[in-house]
């Protein structure tokens, strides 16, 4: 049995719909963030170092060059023949619609790119940008808006200097839904001050408002972040791999089968990862989640509608 046997994974969903493997290619389009440039704040989120997921953080190649480089690697490793351009680093709707349209269309001009995944903050999605994404969707492209919520608790969001609240997420989600845009919501497990109960409560609040996809990942401590300083002082203690696997399995069981999991874990490269060490072991975590579900005799959706017990009202 594999993870896709018990979880509605994005890769399997794309394979079913397109009849071929589709893989995301990460794009760094040179954006910043309103939580870094002073619009909302300075310094960014306490856990954020975009080098942890962007291979182009220190360079500025064109969109076409990045797709070419990513395509060569991914085709060799996975055999994928179609791709989604994943605008990933920082806030990828944080510009006027004209500039964004040029970048998005440059990616879609590649003959094997079938669509976009656009990662952003809930407080930085103006209506003209949503209209642009809806226009591209109406032209037949696969379009996903990825909203980085992380937690549904405003106290937690303030604690990590996120610079937005749950209300911002709800407004962005509603505006996307009005245009029929698929939304993937990002949630982080193990944020400072949060445990299993808060993670499950955030997940439940997101499901109550409706989301088409989920990204679940553990909080890892990387170099160059405020969180790293807290960890060094002993003020933050990361989850164990066993605890994360248990929470991830709980979340998956409580997720309706039609919701697509774009990711159920996350990693950072060893050169910047400080803790926990297991966050460099993607397959150990994925195999652990699959094993936990198998041992429970469950799968995605098994516990949908089951009331949560002992869940906190605030974090």
NORGI-V268212 format. One record per residue. N is the residue number from 1. RES is the residue in three letters. SS is DSSP state (a for helix, b for strand, c for the rest). PHI is phi as a letter, one per 30 degrees, with the letter a starting at -180 (NA if undefined). D_CENTER is the distance of its C-alpha to the mean C-alpha in whole Angstrom. Layout:
N/RES/SS/PHI/D_CENTER
N/RES/SS/PHI/D_CENTER
//
This chain:
1/UNK/c/NA/25
2/UNK/c/c/22
3/UNK/a/e/18
4/UNK/a/d/18
5/UNK/a/d/22
6/UNK/a/b/20
7/UNK/c/b/17
8/UNK/c/d/16
9/UNK/b/c/13
10/UNK/a/d/12
11/UNK/a/e/14
12/UNK/a/d/17
13/UNK/a/d/17
14/UNK/a/d/17
15/UNK/a/e/20
16/UNK/a/d/22
17/UNK/a/d/21
18/UNK/a/c/22
19/UNK/c/i/25
20/UNK/c/a/23
21/UNK/c/d/20
22/UNK/b/b/17
23/UNK/b/b/15
24/UNK/b/d/12
25/UNK/b/c/14
26/UNK/b/d/12
27/UNK/b/b/14
28/UNK/c/c/15
29/UNK/c/c/17
30/UNK/c/i/19
31/UNK/c/d/17
32/UNK/c/c/17
33/UNK/c/b/16
34/UNK/c/d/18
35/UNK/c/c/18
36/UNK/c/b/19
37/UNK/c/c/22
38/UNK/c/j/24
39/UNK/c/d/23
40/UNK/c/c/21
41/UNK/c/a/22
42/UNK/c/b/22
43/UNK/c/j/21
44/UNK/c/i/17
45/UNK/c/d/15
46/UNK/c/d/17
47/UNK/c/c/14
48/UNK/c/c/13
49/UNK/c/b/15
50/UNK/a/d/13
51/UNK/a/d/15
52/UNK/a/d/13
53/UNK/c/b/11
54/UNK/c/c/13
55/UNK/c/d/17
56/UNK/c/c/18
57/UNK/c/d/18
58/UNK/c/c/22
59/UNK/c/b/23
60/UNK/c/b/23
61/UNK/c/d/23
62/UNK/c/d/23
63/UNK/a/e/21
64/UNK/a/d/23
65/UNK/a/d/24
66/UNK/a/d/20
67/UNK/a/d/20
68/UNK/a/d/23
69/UNK/a/d/22
70/UNK/a/d/19
71/UNK/a/e/21
72/UNK/a/d/24
73/UNK/a/d/22
74/UNK/a/d/20
75/UNK/a/e/23
76/UNK/a/d/25
77/UNK/a/d/22
78/UNK/a/b/21
79/UNK/c/i/24
80/UNK/c/d/21
81/UNK/c/c/23
82/UNK/b/b/21
83/UNK/b/b/17
84/UNK/b/c/15
85/UNK/b/d/14
86/UNK/b/c/11
87/UNK/b/d/11
88/UNK/c/c/9
89/UNK/c/d/11
90/UNK/c/i/12
91/UNK/c/c/12
92/UNK/c/c/13
93/UNK/c/b/15
94/UNK/c/c/17
95/UNK/c/a/20
96/UNK/c/d/23
97/UNK/a/d/23
98/UNK/a/d/25
99/UNK/a/d/23
100/UNK/a/d/20
101/UNK/a/e/22
102/UNK/a/d/24
103/UNK/a/d/21
104/UNK/a/d/19
105/UNK/a/d/22
106/UNK/a/d/23
107/UNK/a/d/20
108/UNK/a/d/21
109/UNK/c/d/25
110/UNK/c/d/24
111/UNK/c/d/26
112/UNK/c/c/23
113/UNK/b/c/20
114/UNK/b/c/20
115/UNK/b/l/17
116/UNK/b/b/14
117/UNK/b/c/10
118/UNK/b/c/10
119/UNK/b/d/7
120/UNK/b/a/9
121/UNK/c/c/11
122/UNK/c/d/12
123/UNK/c/c/16
124/UNK/c/b/16
125/UNK/c/b/16
126/UNK/c/d/20
127/UNK/a/d/21
128/UNK/a/e/23
129/UNK/a/d/19
130/UNK/a/d/18
131/UNK/a/d/22
132/UNK/a/d/21
133/UNK/a/d/18
134/UNK/a/d/20
135/UNK/a/d/23
136/UNK/a/d/21
137/UNK/a/d/20
138/UNK/a/d/24
139/UNK/c/d/25
140/UNK/c/j/23
141/UNK/c/d/20
142/UNK/b/d/17
143/UNK/b/b/15
144/UNK/b/b/11
145/UNK/b/c/10
146/UNK/b/c/7
147/UNK/b/c/7
148/UNK/b/d/6
149/UNK/b/d/9
150/UNK/b/i/9
151/UNK/c/b/12
152/UNK/c/c/15
153/UNK/c/c/17
154/UNK/a/d/19
155/UNK/a/d/21
156/UNK/a/d/18
157/UNK/a/d/16
158/UNK/a/d/19
159/UNK/a/d/20
160/UNK/c/c/17
161/UNK/c/h/18
162/UNK/c/d/15
163/UNK/c/i/17
164/UNK/c/b/17
165/UNK/c/b/17
166/UNK/a/d/16
167/UNK/a/d/19
168/UNK/a/d/17
169/UNK/a/d/14
170/UNK/a/d/17
171/UNK/a/d/18
172/UNK/a/d/16
173/UNK/a/d/15
174/UNK/a/d/19
175/UNK/a/d/19
176/UNK/a/d/17
177/UNK/a/d/18
178/UNK/a/d/22
179/UNK/c/c/21
180/UNK/c/i/20
181/UNK/c/d/16
182/UNK/b/d/14
183/UNK/b/b/11
184/UNK/b/c/7
185/UNK/b/c/6
186/UNK/b/c/4
187/UNK/b/b/7
188/UNK/b/c/9
189/UNK/b/c/12
190/UNK/c/j/15
191/UNK/c/d/15
192/UNK/c/e/18
193/UNK/c/i/21
194/UNK/c/c/18
195/UNK/c/b/19
196/UNK/a/e/19
197/UNK/a/d/20
198/UNK/a/d/18
199/UNK/a/d/15
200/UNK/a/d/17
201/UNK/a/d/18
202/UNK/a/d/15
203/UNK/a/e/14
204/UNK/a/d/17
205/UNK/a/d/17
206/UNK/a/d/14
207/UNK/a/d/16
208/UNK/a/d/19
209/UNK/a/c/18
210/UNK/c/i/16
211/UNK/c/b/13
212/UNK/c/d/13
213/UNK/b/b/9
214/UNK/b/b/7
215/UNK/b/b/4
216/UNK/b/c/7
217/UNK/b/a/8
218/UNK/b/d/11
219/UNK/c/d/12
220/UNK/c/c/14
221/UNK/b/c/17
222/UNK/b/b/17
223/UNK/c/d/20
224/UNK/c/i/21
225/UNK/c/b/19
226/UNK/a/d/21
227/UNK/a/e/19
228/UNK/a/d/21
229/UNK/a/d/24
230/UNK/a/d/24
231/UNK/a/d/23
232/UNK/a/d/26
233/UNK/c/d/28
234/UNK/c/i/27
235/UNK/c/d/26
236/UNK/c/b/22
237/UNK/c/b/22
238/UNK/c/d/19
239/UNK/c/d/19
240/UNK/c/d/21
241/UNK/a/d/19
242/UNK/a/d/21
243/UNK/a/d/20
244/UNK/a/d/16
245/UNK/a/e/17
246/UNK/a/d/19
247/UNK/a/d/17
248/UNK/a/e/14
249/UNK/a/d/17
250/UNK/a/d/18
251/UNK/a/d/15
252/UNK/a/d/15
253/UNK/a/d/19
254/UNK/c/c/18
255/UNK/c/c/16
256/UNK/c/e/18
257/UNK/c/e/19
258/UNK/c/d/18
259/UNK/c/d/14
260/UNK/b/c/12
261/UNK/b/d/10
262/UNK/b/d/7
263/UNK/b/a/7
264/UNK/c/b/9
265/UNK/c/a/10
266/UNK/c/b/9
267/UNK/c/b/12
268/UNK/c/b/14
269/UNK/c/d/17
270/UNK/c/d/20
271/UNK/c/d/22
272/UNK/c/b/19
273/UNK/b/d/18
274/UNK/b/c/21
275/UNK/b/a/20
276/UNK/c/d/19
277/UNK/a/d/20
278/UNK/a/d/19
279/UNK/a/d/15
280/UNK/a/c/17
281/UNK/c/c/18
282/UNK/a/e/15
283/UNK/a/d/18
284/UNK/a/d/20
285/UNK/a/d/17
286/UNK/a/e/16
287/UNK/a/d/20
288/UNK/a/d/20
289/UNK/a/d/18
290/UNK/a/d/20
291/UNK/a/d/23
292/UNK/a/d/22
293/UNK/a/d/22
294/UNK/a/d/25
295/UNK/a/d/27
296/UNK/a/d/26
297/UNK/c/i/27
298/UNK/c/b/24
299/UNK/c/a/21
300/UNK/c/d/19
301/UNK/c/j/20
302/UNK/c/e/23
303/UNK/c/c/23
304/UNK/c/d/22
305/UNK/c/i/24
306/UNK/c/d/25
307/UNK/c/d/26
308/UNK/c/d/24
309/UNK/c/b/27
310/UNK/c/i/27
311/UNK/c/d/24
312/UNK/c/d/24
313/UNK/c/c/24
314/UNK/c/a/23
315/UNK/c/b/21
//
